Amino acid sequence: MEIRDLGVFLDYFGKVHQRTMRVVRCIPPDKVDWSFRAGRFTLGDLARHIATANRYIFAESVQGRPTRYAGCGRELAPGYDEIIALMETLHLESAEVISRLTDLNGECRTPEGAPIKIWKWLRAMVEHEIHHRGQIYIYLALLDAPSPPLYGLTSEQVAEFSARSRQNTSPLESGDDAVRGPR
C-alpha cells in the first residue's frame, strides 16, 4: 500500500494509536514491570518503546535527521500514568512532525543509513507499532488480564454471528459450491 495522501495517513495513524492505547490501558498498573522472562521487554517497556520509536526513530528520520532513540527504560516513565502520558505526548509530537511533510516520495534514511522512500518508512512505523501492540495482547493473555477486541468483536462473537447467518441462509444463497456445483 503506497501512502499518497498525508491527511488520510494521519487519520489512519491516529486510529492505530487509539487502538494501541485501548490495549495499553488494559495493562494492570501493578504489572507494568512484568515480563514473561527476565531480560525481555516488560509491558511498560513495550508501551514506552512504541512511543519512543515512533518519535525518535521514525519521526526524526522523515525530517532527514539522525535517530535519537535511546531506549525505552523506566527512567522515561516509571509508572502506569506516566507511561500513558508519555505515549500520548510523543504520539502528538510524531503526528505534528509528520503533518509538516511535503514530499511523501522523497527519501529518508533508516537508522543504519539505508535510503528509503518516506511513505515506505511511515508504513514501516505503523507495522512496527502493530507488531508491538500484538506483543502486549499476548502478555495480557498470559496474565489472564482482559483485553479489548481489535475492531469491536471477538473472534468467538464473529464465529457466532457467522453460524447464525449460515442457519438463516439456504445453501443456494450461501454460495456453497458443494450444493450449487461448479461454475
C-alpha positions in Angstrom: 0.0 0.0 0.0 1.5 3.3 -1.1 0.8 6.3 1.1 -0.2 9.1 -1.2 -2.3 11.4 0.9 -0.9 12.8 4.1 -4.2 13.6 5.6 -5.5 10.1 5.0 -2.4 8.7 6.5 -2.5 10.9 9.6 -6.1 9.9 10.2 -5.1 6.2 9.9 -2.1 6.8 12.2 -4.4 8.4 14.8 -6.8 5.4 14.7 -3.9 2.9 15.0 -2.7 4.9 18.1 -6.3 4.8 19.6 -6.4 1.0 19.2 -3.0 0.7 20.7 -4.0 2.9 23.7 -7.1 0.8 24.3 -4.8 -2.2 24.8 -2.2 -0.3 26.8 -5.0 1.0 29.1 -5.7 -2.7 29.9 -2.3 -3.2 31.5 -2.9 -3.7 35.2 -1.0 -0.8 36.8 0.8 -3.2 39.1 2.1 -5.2 36.1 3.9 -2.5 34.1 7.2 -4.1 35.1 6.1 -7.6 34.3 7.7 -9.7 31.6 7.3 -13.4 30.7 11.0 -13.8 31.1 13.9 -11.9 32.6 15.8 -9.8 30.1 12.8 -9.3 27.8 10.7 -6.2 27.3 8.2 -5.6 30.2 4.7 -4.4 29.5 5.9 -0.9 30.3 8.9 -1.3 28.0 6.7 -2.3 25.1 4.4 0.7 25.6 7.4 3.1 26.0 9.1 1.5 23.0 6.2 2.1 20.7 6.1 5.8 21.7 9.8 6.5 21.6 10.4 4.5 18.4 7.7 6.4 16.6 9.0 9.8 17.8 12.8 9.3 18.0 13.4 6.8 15.2 10.7 7.3 12.6 9.7 10.9 13.0 13.3 12.1 13.2 14.2 10.1 10.1 11.5 11.6 7.9 12.9 15.0 8.8 16.2 14.0 7.4 17.7 13.8 10.9 19.6 11.0 12.6 17.6 8.9 15.0 17.6 10.0 18.7 16.3 6.7 20.1 18.0 6.0 23.5 15.9 3.0 24.7 12.6 2.6 26.5 13.5 2.1 30.1 11.7 3.0 33.3 13.6 6.4 33.6 11.3 7.7 30.8 8.1 6.9 32.5 8.2 4.6 35.6 4.5 4.1 36.3 1.3 3.4 34.6 0.0 7.0 34.5 3.4 8.3 33.3 3.5 5.7 30.5 0.1 6.7 29.3 1.1 10.4 29.4 4.4 9.7 27.6 2.6 7.7 24.8 0.0 10.5 24.3 2.6 13.3 24.3 5.0 11.5 21.9 2.2 10.5 19.6 1.1 14.1 19.3 4.7 15.2 18.6 5.2 12.4 16.0 1.9 13.4 14.3 2.9 17.1 14.3 6.3 16.2 12.6 4.6 14.0 10.0 2.0 16.7 9.3 4.7 19.0 8.1 5.9 16.6 5.4 5.6 17.9 1.8 7.0 15.1 -0.3 6.0 11.5 0.6 8.0 10.3 -2.3 11.2 11.9 -1.0 13.8 9.8 0.7 15.0 9.5 4.3 17.5 7.1 5.9 16.9 4.2 8.2 19.0 4.0 11.4 21.6 2.0 9.6 21.7 4.6 6.8 19.8 2.8 4.1 17.8 5.1 1.8 14.0 4.5 1.9 11.0 6.4 0.5 9.3 8.4 3.2 5.9 6.8 2.5 7.5 3.3 3.0 9.2 4.4 6.2 5.8 5.7 7.5 4.2 2.4 6.6 7.0 0.6 8.5 6.4 2.8 11.5 2.7 1.7 11.6 3.7 -2.0 11.1 6.2 -1.7 14.0 3.6 -0.3 16.3 1.1 -3.0 15.4 3.8 -5.7 16.0 4.4 -4.5 19.5 0.7 -4.0 20.2 0.3 -7.7 19.4 3.0 -8.5 22.0 1.1 -6.5 24.6 -2.1 -8.6 23.7 0.0 -11.8 24.3 1.4 -10.6 27.6 -2.1 -9.6 28.8 -3.3 -13.1 27.8 -0.5 -14.7 29.8 -1.6 -12.7 32.8 -5.3 -13.6 32.2 -5.9 -9.8 32.0 -8.9 -8.7 29.9 -8.1 -7.0 26.6 -10.3 -5.3 24.0 -11.2 -6.9 20.7 -9.4 -5.1 17.9 -12.4 -3.8 15.9 -15.3 -4.3 18.3 -16.0 -8.1 18.1 -14.0 -11.0 19.4 -13.3 -14.0 17.1 -15.8 -16.0 19.1 -18.5 -13.3 18.5 -17.8 -13.3 14.8 -18.0 -17.1 14.6 -21.3 -16.9 16.5 -22.7 -14.3 14.0 -21.4 -16.4 11.1 -23.1 -19.5 12.4 -26.4 -17.7 12.9 -26.1 -16.3 9.4 -25.5 -19.8 7.9 -28.5 -21.1 9.7 -30.7 -18.4 8.3 -29.4 -18.8 4.7 -30.3 -21.5 2.3 -27.4 -23.4 0.8 -28.1 -21.9 -2.7 -28.0 -18.4 -1.2 -24.8 -19.0 0.7 -22.7 -19.6 -2.4 -21.9 -23.2 -1.2 -20.3 -24.8 -4.3 -21.0 -28.3 -2.9 -24.7 -27.6 -3.3 -24.5 -25.4 -6.4 -21.9 -27.4 -8.4 -19.1 -26.0 -10.5 -19.5 -22.5 -12.1 
